[in-house]
Amino acid sequence: MKIRRLRRKMMPALAMLLPSVMLAAQTPQHPVTIHLDPAGTQIRWTLSDVLHTVHGTFAMKGGVIAFDPATGRADGEVIVELDSGDSGNATRDRLMKEKILQTATYPEAIFHPEKVSNAPKPGTEQQITVDGTFTIHGQDHPLRLVMTVGMNGERHLTATTEFAVPYVAWGMKDPSTFVLRVEKQVTVDVTAAGTVD
């Protein structure tokens, strides 16, 4: 009888404790490293002018993001090869690389993650915020990426995000002419694939 009474007294406390235990079990406490796959990652950009919208791509050279789920502190880098820029028009692409991006001097754009808001969990799709520094054309700029992340199994990850690059405000040449007016920012869409360690 005493054991039964003790169990009845303990049940409310266990019921309150159970969600916390389950949450702790689902949240990785060890450092997480994500290796991005350049072949499985697509980087698409969009630039509008008064006549039409230009679509193009860049290739990712490589990427590693490491972070501590307990603190959110992150490190690593994601490297984009700017000379890979392709819009399907050789003349326009040459202008973009030589006059605007100046890829001979600044061949890469690099994102350095500094803080990650959450850890990806197997079998789920969730939003994760990554804050960091985006280096392009020789200058560093703070950048926040809001990413939709899904995991297939224990290790395979996909992530999508979209952000704007205000290239003129960031010191790059405005390609607009008296006749042709071009938007002052480029929209970048990323679909990334990788593995989690």
KOLRO-508871 format. One record per residue (C-alpha): residue in three letters; y, x, z. Coordinates in pm, whole numbers, plus 50000, padded with zeros to 5 digits. Layout:
ALAYXZ/...
END
This chain:
MET500005000050000/LYS502385028450085/ILE501665044849748/ARG502425012349563/ARG505685007849751/LEU506625043949675/ARG505915038349306/ARG508065006849302/LYS510925026049462/MET510605054649212/MET510465033048898/PRO514235025748871/ALA515045062548913/LEU512485072248648/ALA513835045948409/MET517325060648442/LEU516065096248401/LEU513835089948097/PRO516595087547829/SER518075120647945/VAL514675137547932/MET513985123847583/LEU517405135247458/ALA516905169847597/ALA513495171847428/GLN515005162447092/THR517875187447110/PRO516945223347024/GLN518135247447292/HIS517265279147102/PRO519575294346837/VAL519255278746491/THR519495298146165/ILE519875280545828/HIS519145300045511/LEU520725283245208/ASP518915284344873/PRO521245294144584/ALA518845280044324/GLY518675246444503/THR522405243544574/GLN524945227144342/ILE528705232644369/ARG530735208944150/TRP534515207744115/THR536935182343970/LEU540505187343849/SER542655159843698/ASP545615161543461/VAL547665134643288/LEU545235132142997/HIS541755135043148/THR539605148343432/VAL537925182243408/HIS534525187543571/GLY532945221143636/THR530545241243849/PHE530305273144051/ALA527195291944161/MET526455300844521/LYS525555337444569/GLY523955332344910/GLY524445317245249/VAL523305319845612/ILE524595299045904/ALA523485307446258/PHE524575287646563/ASP523785279746925/PRO523215242146975/ALA524145245047343/THR527655258147277/GLY528235250546908/ARG529355286346843/ALA528435297046490/ASP528395327646267/GLY527345336945916/GLU528795332645568/VAL528415312045252/ILE529405331244938/VAL530465315544607/GLU530605336944291/LEU533925326644136/ASP533255343543804/SER530455318243755/GLY533035290243712/ASP532105268743414/SER533815237643278/GLY532225238342934/ASN535385251842767/ALA535485289742724/THR539275291642676/ARG539995270442982/ASP537465289743192/ARG538975323143092/LEU542425310743196/MET541035298143527/LYS539375331543606/GLU542055355243478/LYS545275337143569/ILE544475313843860/LEU541485326644057/GLN542045362743941/THR538345369843978/ALA538705406443879/THR540555411544209/TYR539055383044415/PRO535485378344286/GLU534205356644574/ALA535135327144790/ILE533565329045136/PHE533175303245410/HIS532685317145761/PRO531395290446004/GLU532715292446359/LYS531625259946528/VAL528905234146455/SER529085199946619/ASN525385191346620/ALA521925204546536/PRO519805190146252/LYS516725171446373/PRO513455166446180/GLY513015132346021/THR516655121846056/GLU519865120445855/GLN523045126846050/GLN526635138046021/ILE527425173246133/THR530905188446146/VAL531285225246068/ASP534605242546142/GLY535355276546000/THR537485298745781/PHE537565296845401/THR538615329045230/ILE539815326444870/HIS542305346144661/GLY542665371344944/GLN543765346245208/ASP542055328945502/HIS542395291445552/PRO540955269145828/LEU538465244345685/ARG536505215745840/LEU533395203645657/VAL531965169545739/MET528375171945623/THR525575146645582/VAL522415165445674/GLY518805154645634/MET515565172645719/ASN512285168745535/GLY509645180745779/GLU510355207846033/ARG512115233445812/HIS513465219445484/LEU517075208045491/THR519525191945249/ALA523255188045309/THR526155172545119/THR529875176245172/GLU533195172144990/PHE536505189745050/ALA539795196944875/VAL541215230844776/PRO545035228644745/TYR545075259544528/VAL548825259344449/ALA549775256044818/TRP547325284344884/GLY549225308044657/MET547435304344323/LYS549155298743991/ASP549995263443881/PRO548585259043526/SER550915229843453/THR553235231943154/PHE556205210743045/VAL553825189142842/LEU550645190143052/ARG550835182643425/VAL547825192943633/GLU546895182143986/LYS547725207344257/GLN544345205344425/VAL540695207144324/THR538005184844475/VAL534775203244554/ASP531415185844605/VAL528475205244745/THR524795195844756/ALA522955223344941/ALA519285230445011/GLY517875254345266/THR515365262245538/VAL515765261845915/ASP514425289046146/
END
